[in-house]
Amino acid sequence: MSATALHREPDATTDAARDTAMTNGLDAVACAERFIHAIVWAEHTTLWDLLSVQGRSTALSVAMHNGLDRVVAGRIHDDLADPNEREQFLQQLVNGLRRDLRSVELTELTVGDCHEMSEDTVAVELLTPSQIPGTEAWSAGRLILSRSHSNATCRGDDNGGWTVDRLEPRLAGP
């Protein structure tokens, strides 16, 4: 990750929430940072690896709504897709997430506070620098992450059980 982007200023409140979100060496904030980094740098396989079962189902549902064949979606879901089918779908996934964040400069996006929503769900704020005097940053949205107690959603690198359920972008300024 770039030293100029995806950083988080230390804060006692944030650290307490972050401590709540920690598990197995990689916490929800780090997972969110990896997810945003993957959007910025078009690391589509990393994005897929960081999505929860719910997140993957949502991505496939949106893709089917936008014309992806049901049979192809089923193969992608079951990890049986032809590499070209999977590659094309994942590239479109990256483009869709970038489109969702079109109101901000992706390379300036940073991860902010982590708020516990339930025992196994957190919301990680996404921030973008503000051009308004006296306002340091404004919310660009948030990522909702959940922790799974099974390895079913932990593909690729160990992510401590944290996976991304959804992106909730904020499409306007402050």
C-alpha positions in Angstrom: 0.0 0.0 0.0 1.1 3.5 -0.7 2.5 5.5 2.2 0.5 8.5 1.0 -2.9 6.8 0.8 -4.8 4.4 2.9 -3.4 5.6 6.2 -5.2 6.2 9.4 -4.5 8.8 12.0 -4.1 7.4 15.5 -7.1 8.1 17.8 -7.9 6.6 21.2 -11.6 6.0 20.2 -10.6 4.5 16.9 -8.0 2.3 18.6 -10.6 1.0 21.1 -13.0 0.1 18.3 -10.1 -1.3 16.3 -9.1 -3.5 19.2 -12.6 -4.9 19.3 -12.4 -5.7 15.6 -9.0 -7.6 15.8 -8.8 -11.3 15.2 -6.0 -13.7 14.1 -3.4 -11.0 13.4 -5.3 -9.2 10.6 -8.1 -6.9 11.7 -11.1 -5.5 10.0 -9.4 -2.1 9.3 -6.5 -3.9 7.6 -9.0 -6.0 5.6 -10.7 -2.7 4.5 -7.4 -1.2 3.6 -6.6 -4.2 1.4 -10.0 -4.0 -0.2 -9.6 -0.4 -1.1 -6.1 -1.0 -2.3 -7.4 -3.7 -4.5 -10.0 -1.4 -6.1 -7.3 1.3 -6.7 -4.8 -1.0 -8.3 -7.4 -3.3 -10.0 -6.3 -6.4 -8.1 -9.5 -8.2 -9.0 -8.6 -11.6 -7.5 -7.8 -10.0 -4.2 -11.2 -8.2 -4.2 -12.9 -11.6 -4.8 -10.9 -13.2 -2.0 -11.9 -10.5 0.4 -15.6 -10.7 -0.3 -17.9 -12.6 2.1 -20.4 -15.2 0.8 -23.0 -12.4 1.1 -20.7 -10.0 -0.8 -20.1 -12.5 -3.6 -23.7 -13.3 -3.9 -24.6 -9.6 -4.2 -21.8 -9.1 -6.8 -23.1 -12.0 -8.9 -26.7 -10.8 -8.5 -25.9 -7.3 -9.8 -23.9 -8.9 -12.6 -26.8 -11.0 -13.6 -29.1 -8.0 -13.5 -26.6 -6.3 -15.9 -26.6 -9.2 -18.3 -24.3 -12.0 -16.9 -25.7 -15.4 -17.9 -27.1 -17.4 -15.0 -25.1 -20.5 -15.9 -21.9 -18.5 -16.0 -22.8 -16.9 -12.6 -23.4 -20.3 -11.2 -20.0 -21.5 -12.4 -18.3 -18.4 -10.9 -20.1 -18.9 -7.6 -19.0 -22.6 -7.5 -15.4 -21.8 -8.5 -15.9 -23.8 -11.7 -15.8 -21.0 -14.3 -13.5 -21.0 -17.2 -10.6 -18.7 -16.4 -11.6 -16.2 -19.1 -15.2 -16.0 -17.8 -14.0 -15.5 -14.3 -11.4 -12.9 -15.4 -14.0 -10.9 -17.4 -16.5 -11.0 -14.5 -13.8 -9.8 -11.9 -12.7 -7.0 -14.2 -16.3 -5.8 -14.4 -16.5 -6.1 -10.6 -13.6 -3.8 -10.2 -15.1 -1.3 -12.7 -18.4 -1.4 -10.9 -16.8 -0.7 -7.5 -14.8 2.1 -9.1 -18.0 3.5 -10.5 -19.6 3.4 -7.1 -16.8 5.5 -5.7 -16.7 7.9 -8.7 -17.3 11.0 -6.5 -13.8 10.7 -5.0 -10.2 10.5 -6.1 -9.5 6.8 -5.4 -5.8 7.3 -4.8 -6.6 9.8 -2.0 -9.1 7.5 -0.2 -8.2 6.6 3.3 -9.7 4.4 6.0 -11.1 6.0 9.1 -12.9 4.9 12.2 -14.1 1.4 12.7 -17.5 1.1 14.4 -18.8 -2.2 15.9 -22.3 -2.9 14.6 -22.7 -6.3 16.3 -20.4 -8.9 17.7 -19.2 -10.0 14.3 -20.0 -7.0 12.1 -18.2 -3.7 11.8 -18.4 -0.6 9.6 -15.2 1.0 8.5 -15.4 4.6 7.4 -13.9 5.7 4.1 -12.6 9.2 4.0 -11.5 11.6 1.3 -9.6 14.9 1.8 -11.8 18.0 1.9 -11.2 21.2 0.0 -13.5 23.1 2.4 -11.5 25.3 4.8 -11.8 24.0 8.4 -12.9 20.5 7.3 -10.0 18.0 7.1 -11.9 15.1 5.4 -15.4 14.0 4.6 -17.0 10.6 4.4 -16.8 8.9 1.0 -18.8 6.0 2.4 -18.1 2.9 4.4 -17.4 -0.8 4.1 -19.4 -3.3 6.1 -17.3 -6.3 7.2 -18.3 -9.4 9.0 -16.3 -12.0 10.8 -16.9 -15.7 9.9 -16.1 -18.4 12.4 -15.6 -20.9 9.5 -13.0 -21.0 6.9 -15.6 -21.1 4.1 -15.2 -17.4 3.4 -11.4 -17.2 4.0 -9.9 -17.8 0.6 -6.5 -16.7 -0.4 -4.4 -15.0 2.3 -5.5 -15.4 5.9 -7.7 -12.4 6.6 -8.5 -13.3 10.2 -12.0 -14.2 9.3 -12.9 -10.7 8.2 -14.6 -10.3 4.8 -16.4 -7.5 3.1 -20.2 -7.8 2.9 -20.8 -4.5 1.0 -19.6 -1.1 0.0 -21.9 1.8 0.9 -20.6 4.8 -1.1 -21.6 8.3 -0.4 -22.0 9.9 -3.8 -21.9 13.6 -2.8 -19.6 15.9 -0.8 -20.1 16.9 2.8 
